[in-house]
Amino acid sequence: MDNDEEEFDQLVCVTAVLMHHYNLAFIHKEPCMNSTQTGHKWLIEILGGNVSRCFNMFRMNSDVFLRLCTNLEDNYGLKSSRRTCGAEMLGMFLYILGQSVGNRSTMERFQHSDLIKPLDPNFITTPKEIYEDSIHMPYFKDCIGAIDGVHIPASISSEDQIPFNVAGWEGNAHDARVFQTTIMNPAFNFPNPPPEKYYLVDAGYSELCGYLGPYKDERYHLPEFCRGS
């Protein structure tokens, strides 16, 4: 066997190994959240068990938990999703607050991933909250979502900001870097908006077709309003 044949065989072997890893990582993925102790089963066990268990996990007794859940559902629009009931949503929220844990620990405890998929992948329908609003309908009928909390006024104290700086890389990662990596890598399968539709984004993102940012010099972050008159 000459050198060319050896190099060709090596190339074939390397290619086969890479294809195998790609297949396992992105095509035939091994299920991750497959524990028999689902979050719903665990929640039911906690609510029906010793009173101290519920208090230790959620910082409230089971009767208070259930009344709070009912109140949120009846008066504040808490609704079950395709895979998660309202009580489990509340449980995840209180678990994060009560145990001071992060997203990964909550995912493992409740056996839910953080991947969000749209109900309508083609975004044909317009949400009734927009469709029934005569003021916002002409402008937001083609908006399919918001990225990076455009609508939500939230702030983190300066002493708690460091844990939120890392976003998939060692050290700080700017919004634009996370955004570009996500939409440019087909392995992530990000649902880019179809023609004539768009996401609302903040000024940290690049100006791209289908991603509408705020007007230049427009205030929209809570600290910017706080510094205003």
HUVENCOR-V446970 format. One record per pair of residues at least 4 apart in sequence whose C-alpha atoms are under 6 Angstrom apart, sorted by the first residue. I is the first residue (numbers start at 1). GAP is how many residues later the second one is. If there is no record, write none. Layout:
((I:GAP) (I:GAP))
//
This chain:
((19:4) (22:4) (23:4) (23:5) (24:4) (24:5) (25:4) (33:78) (38:73) (39:71) (39:72) (45:4) (46:8) (47:7) (47:15) (52:4) (54:4) (54:7) (55:4) (55:5) (55:6) (58:36) (58:37) (58:40) (59:39) (69:18) (70:4) (71:4) (72:4) (72:6) (73:4) (73:5) (79:7) (80:4) (80:5) (80:6) (91:4) (94:4) (95:4) (96:4) (96:5) (106:4) (107:4) (107:5) (107:6) (128:4) (130:7) (131:6) (133:4) (136:4) (137:4) (142:55) (143:54) (143:55) (143:56) (144:54) (144:55) (145:54) (146:53) (146:54) (147:54) (153:69) (165:7) (166:5) (166:6) (175:29) (176:4) (176:28) (176:29) (180:4) (181:4) (183:7) (193:4) (193:5) (193:17) (198:12) (198:13) (199:12) (200:11) (200:12) (201:11) (201:12) (202:11) (203:10) (219:5))
//
